[in-house]
Each structure stands twice: as C-alpha cells, then as structure tokens.
Amino acid sequence: MTSIPMRGGIRGTARIGVLGGGIAGLTTAVALRNAGLDCVVFEQAPRVETAGLGLQITPNASRLLASLGVGDAVDAVATRPLSIDVHRWDGGRRLARTPLGDACVESFGAPYYTMHRADLQQSLLRSLPTGTVRLGHRCVAVRCAPETVTAVFADGSEVAFDVLVGADGISSVARRAIADDLRRFSGQIAYRGLVPAGTFPEWEAEPRVRGWFGPSQHCVCYPVASDRFISFTAMTPDATASAPEDRTARPAASAGPARDEATSTASLARAAAAAYEGWDPLVLRLFRSAPTLGLWRLHDRDPLPRWSTSRLTLIGDAAHPMLPFRAQGANQAIEDAVVLSACLRQADDQPMALRRYEELRLPRTTRIQLSSRESAEVFHLGDGDRQLERDRDMPERWALRNNEWLFGYRAESAALS
Ligand SMILES: Cc1cc2nc3c(=O)[nH]c(=O)nc-3n(C[C@H](O)[C@H](O)[C@H](O)COP(=O)(O)OP(=O)(O)OC[C@H]3O[C@@H](n4cnc5c(N)ncnc54)[C@H](O)[C@@H]3O)c2cc1C
C-alpha cells in the first residue's frame, strides 16, 4: 500500500483524501485548509481543467468564495451582470427582467457572477499549496471498512485514509461504494460555445444574462473571462434519445462535452440552427459566430437517501448531479465544501462529522435537484395558455425577493447552528 505523507489533520492525525479536482474537489481542499485541515486531491486528468465554458455563480456561493479568501481573485475575472432578461423565442419580446448587480448585493450581501469555469478553478488552485493536487491519478475502486477507507488507483496503487471525499463528478467511482443507481438521461442535449464579445457590440456596455424561452427548448448567454467572450448554452431535445437511463453510452460529463470527435463545429452549428429555426435572430447569430461548438448530453440522478458511510462521503455532482436549469450544480458543490469542512473541524469524531454534513446538506440539494427537473418543463412550455400564464407570472416569480430561499441561504451559518 502506498503511503502518502501528510501533515496535520483532525487532531493532528487524520488523513483526508479527495477524489477529483473539479470545482467540488478544489473548493473542498481550500475549505479544509482554511479550517486547519490538510488533504490531498487525486485528479485523473494530467492537468487541472483549463477548458470549459461559462458558469453562473450565485450569491449563496459567491459569499462563500469570499469567505474562503478567493473572492478578490474571482471578482477580478468575473462579470457582475446587470440583470437576467428573459425573452420570447420568436421576435425576442422581453418577458421579464430581474435586476442583479447592486440589487443582488443589497438583497443578499454578495454578488451574482458570470464567469469562465477555468477562471474559477484557477482561482481555487492558486490558493492551495503546491503538491495538494496529484494529477494523473484515476481512482478505479473505493473500499470501505469501519476504521478506514481505501482508494485504488488505475496504476495499482492503493491509499488508505481516515476520511475520503468523493468529488469525482456524475460518473463517480466513490458513489458506487454507496449506491448502485444509474444516471438518468433527460432527453435534452446542449449546444455550447464561446463567442468573442465584439460580435455583439450592442451588448458590450450592458452585461446581462440573456435567455430565450420557447417550446421544448431554450437558450441562455452571458459574458465571461473579463467580458472578453459571450458563453452560450442552447438546450434542445435529443432527436435520437430513447433510453431514460444509460451507464455506458457517451460520457455524461457535466463539465465537459460528450462530443464525438468526428462531429465538426460546422455540422453542430447547422444542427443547432435547424433546431432553432424561426427563433430570435440574435440566437442564430450566437451559433454562427462561435469558432467552436460543443455538444453535451444532459444527465442527472435521483436523489439518494444517504451519501456517506463512516469514512466516505460524496460532494458536488458525485452526491447530487442535477440538470442545469437552475444553474446550481457548482454553487451547491461550493456550499457542500464549506459545510463539510466545518463539520470535520467541529466534530468529536469523523463518522459523526460525515453524518452531520449529510443531514445538513441532503434536504437542500434534494429540493434543488428536483426543482431543476421541474424547471425544465416550465422553461420549455409550448405556445398556449400555460405558457401565457407562465409569462404573466414570470416578473414576480423571478424577482429576487422570491428567491431568498436559494440565493439568501447561508451555508456557513447552517453548519454552525
Ligand atoms: C450545460 C451546463 C451548464 C451548467 N451551468 C452551471 C451554472 O451556471 N452554475 C452552476 O453552479 N452549475 C452549472 N452547471 C453544473 C456544474 O457544471 C456542475 O455541477 C459542476 O461542474 C460539478 O462539479 P464537480 O466538481 O462536482 O464535478 P466535475 O466538474 O465533473 O469534476 C469532477 C472531477 O473529478 C475528476 N474525476 C472523475 N472521475 C475520477 C476518478 N475516477 N479518479 C480521479 N478523478 C476523477 C474529473 O476529471 C473532474 O476533474 C452546468 C452544467 C452543465 C452541463
């Protein structure tokens, strides 16, 4: 068995491992370090992801990033959009405007950001000591015992920990030690791309989250990377979809494209334009202007009744993968990380800490997982009475004051209560 030297830990002795160096894993490492606990992160990739597209980071998570000491780094590269504007699919008539910017800070004490995923990951990585993240370590199995938990890696090495945190995404190996469930294909795919900001000079002085809702599909875009690019995501039914669940089909990466190498940007742009024929010309201009386009298949899983054993727990998409309709997957991972590290810092023993973490997090993430599925239906209503009713209610429903439960949530206080 490989021995990994570590300093400190719970009561100076615990060895904590984290599987996966995505947003959940890196935030966990930063939060543990802030709590005075060391850990090692094992990431399968040869380098921490520098690709990827946009993320909306909402005040429930941006306040935590600030408390972890990465707020300034994030603020330097993120955009504070003025509002979320929702438009009708044809003609582009505006249905609702939710003010963000200063209104969001006044309401929740923290900003609403749009940013490039890689910028967030780099901000987190830079605040960790060199050597915290071990790259090129693919975990292939996790074995749980009452007093220890062991990660087995693809090169045959095995490492035992007092606590192991599975932050290895929707296809988590760690999750298999806890549940035998399948991921669920939503029937939706997403075309995603980055467009140089100069393509839309009319938007440059007015950074906003802009969305278009229509029958069976929608499109959303916003500025990222210090306003240099517009990131867009267009979600539409997969014409080839059949099975609701699949374990073996193309990868369900929530952070990376399930893209057939042979699929060219030109053919994806043609397919997207065909799916959105008749939509607001601004949407079609997004597809035309993207130098590269990716295709994602959107999966989630049913909520679990529990996600910890005495020594192993899950976090982020490994614990509660959700559809992106509420833009909360990464935000919830950040909340998880802060609560988990607070529980590990406070508890008398580690199994108790993991139990408490799960008790605090499961109800909230379950609610958001399920409401993300419901949002898919509401966003994509066909033209008709229900859609008209939705559009009438939208300004009120999307008002910041009606989203206090989501954006005003203080995970750090919940962990201390
Ligand atoms: C179209 C789309 C739009 C989205 N928009 C938003 C948004 O605006 N806001 C938001 O909050 N969320 C959004 N999300 C969700 C968000 O991307 C995910 O919830 C988030 O990336 C989850 O982070 P994670 O670290 O848990 O998992 P991942 O990002 O999947 O990271 C897992 C990491 O673990 C590594 N790994 C995997 N398996 C192993 C293994 N066996 N051994 C070692 N390492 C391993 C991977 O290489 C990866 O680095 C969106 C998702 C999609 C698909």
The ligand as an SDF file (V2000), in Angstrom:
LIG
                    3D

 53 58  0  0  0  0  0  0  0  0999 V2000
  -24.7220   22.9060  -19.7040 C   0  0  0  0  0  0  0  0  0  0  0  0
  -24.3580   23.0660  -18.2680 C   0  0  0  0  0  0  0  0  0  0  0  0
  -24.4070   24.3280  -17.6870 C   0  0  0  0  0  0  0  0  0  0  0  0
  -24.1200   24.4790  -16.3210 C   0  0  0  0  0  0  0  0  0  0  0  0
  -24.1770   25.7350  -15.7700 N   0  0  0  0  0  0  0  0  0  0  0  0
  -23.9700   25.8710  -14.4340 C   0  0  0  0  0  0  0  0  0  0  0  0
  -24.0370   27.1570  -13.8190 C   0  0  0  0  0  0  0  0  0  0  0  0
  -24.2420   28.1720  -14.4860 O   0  0  0  0  0  0  0  0  0  0  0  0
  -23.8600   27.2440  -12.4720 N   0  0  0  0  0  0  0  0  0  0  0  0
  -23.6240   26.1290  -11.7060 C   0  0  0  0  0  0  0  0  0  0  0  0
  -23.4990   26.2630  -10.4760 O   0  0  0  0  0  0  0  0  0  0  0  0
  -23.5250   24.9040  -12.2660 N   0  0  0  0  0  0  0  0  0  0  0  0
  -23.6840   24.7440  -13.5970 C   0  0  0  0  0  0  0  0  0  0  0  0
  -23.5740   23.5140  -14.1630 N   0  0  0  0  0  0  0  0  0  0  0  0
  -23.2690   22.3470  -13.3160 C   0  0  0  0  0  0  0  0  0  0  0  0
  -21.7870   22.2720  -12.9780 C   0  0  0  0  0  0  0  0  0  0  0  0
  -21.0370   22.2810  -14.1650 O   0  0  0  0  0  0  0  0  0  0  0  0
  -21.5000   21.0180  -12.1750 C   0  0  0  0  0  0  0  0  0  0  0  0
  -22.4630   20.8530  -11.1650 O   0  0  0  0  0  0  0  0  0  0  0  0
  -20.1210   21.1200  -11.5470 C   0  0  0  0  0  0  0  0  0  0  0  0
  -19.1320   21.1940  -12.5320 O   0  0  0  0  0  0  0  0  0  0  0  0
  -19.8720   19.9200  -10.6400 C   0  0  0  0  0  0  0  0  0  0  0  0
  -18.5640   19.9860  -10.1510 O   0  0  0  0  0  0  0  0  0  0  0  0
  -17.8830   18.6910   -9.5590 P   0  0  0  0  0  0  0  0  0  0  0  0
  -16.5180   19.1240   -9.1340 O   0  0  0  0  0  0  0  0  0  0  0  0
  -18.7880   18.0540   -8.5700 O   0  0  0  0  0  0  0  0  0  0  0  0
  -17.8150   17.6760  -10.7770 O   0  0  0  0  0  0  0  0  0  0  0  0
  -16.9580   17.7710  -12.1210 P   0  0  0  0  0  0  0  0  0  0  0  0
  -16.9020   19.1660  -12.6000 O   0  0  0  0  0  0  0  0  0  0  0  0
  -17.4880   16.7270  -13.0180 O   0  0  0  0  0  0  0  0  0  0  0  0
  -15.4910   17.3860  -11.6470 O   0  0  0  0  0  0  0  0  0  0  0  0
  -15.1380   16.0660  -11.2900 C   0  0  0  0  0  0  0  0  0  0  0  0
  -13.6280   15.9420  -11.3440 C   0  0  0  0  0  0  0  0  0  0  0  0
  -13.2740   14.6400  -10.9090 O   0  0  0  0  0  0  0  0  0  0  0  0
  -12.3650   14.0680  -11.8260 C   0  0  0  0  0  0  0  0  0  0  0  0
  -12.6040   12.6070  -11.8080 N   0  0  0  0  0  0  0  0  0  0  0  0
  -13.6780   11.9610  -12.3110 C   0  0  0  0  0  0  0  0  0  0  0  0
  -13.5540   10.6420  -12.0980 N   0  0  0  0  0  0  0  0  0  0  0  0
  -12.3660   10.4670  -11.4570 C   0  0  0  0  0  0  0  0  0  0  0  0
  -11.6910    9.3080  -10.9680 C   0  0  0  0  0  0  0  0  0  0  0  0
  -12.1970    8.0930  -11.1240 N   0  0  0  0  0  0  0  0  0  0  0  0
  -10.4920    9.4740  -10.3430 N   0  0  0  0  0  0  0  0  0  0  0  0
   -9.9740   10.7390  -10.1850 C   0  0  0  0  0  0  0  0  0  0  0  0
  -10.5680   11.8590  -10.6420 N   0  0  0  0  0  0  0  0  0  0  0  0
  -11.7570   11.7150  -11.2640 C   0  0  0  0  0  0  0  0  0  0  0  0
  -12.7180   14.7100  -13.1680 C   0  0  0  0  0  0  0  0  0  0  0  0
  -11.6290   14.6440  -14.0710 O   0  0  0  0  0  0  0  0  0  0  0  0
  -13.0530   16.1090  -12.7350 C   0  0  0  0  0  0  0  0  0  0  0  0
  -11.9200   16.9400  -12.6810 O   0  0  0  0  0  0  0  0  0  0  0  0
  -23.7940   23.3470  -15.5320 C   0  0  0  0  0  0  0  0  0  0  0  0
  -23.7170   22.0850  -16.1310 C   0  0  0  0  0  0  0  0  0  0  0  0
  -23.9890   21.9460  -17.4900 C   0  0  0  0  0  0  0  0  0  0  0  0
  -23.8970   20.5840  -18.1020 C   0  0  0  0  0  0  0  0  0  0  0  0
  1  2  1  0
  2  3  1  0
  2 52  2  0
  3  4  2  0
  4  5  1  0
  4 50  1  0
  5  6  2  0
  6  7  1  0
  6 13  1  0
  7  8  2  0
  7  9  1  0
  9 10  1  0
 10 11  2  0
 10 12  1  0
 12 13  2  0
 13 14  1  0
 14 15  1  0
 14 50  1  0
 15 16  1  0
 16 17  1  0
 16 18  1  0
 18 19  1  0
 18 20  1  0
 20 21  1  0
 20 22  1  0
 22 23  1  0
 23 24  1  0
 24 25  2  0
 24 26  1  0
 24 27  1  0
 27 28  1  0
 28 29  2  0
 28 30  1  0
 28 31  1  0
 31 32  1  0
 32 33  1  0
 33 34  1  0
 33 48  1  0
 34 35  1  0
 35 36  1  0
 35 46  1  0
 36 37  1  0
 36 45  1  0
 37 38  2  0
 38 39  1  0
 39 40  1  0
 39 45  2  0
 40 41  1  0
 40 42  2  0
 42 43  1  0
 43 44  2  0
 44 45  1  0
 46 47  1  0
 46 48  1  0
 48 49  1  0
 50 51  2  0
 51 52  1  0
 52 53  1  0
M  END
$$$$
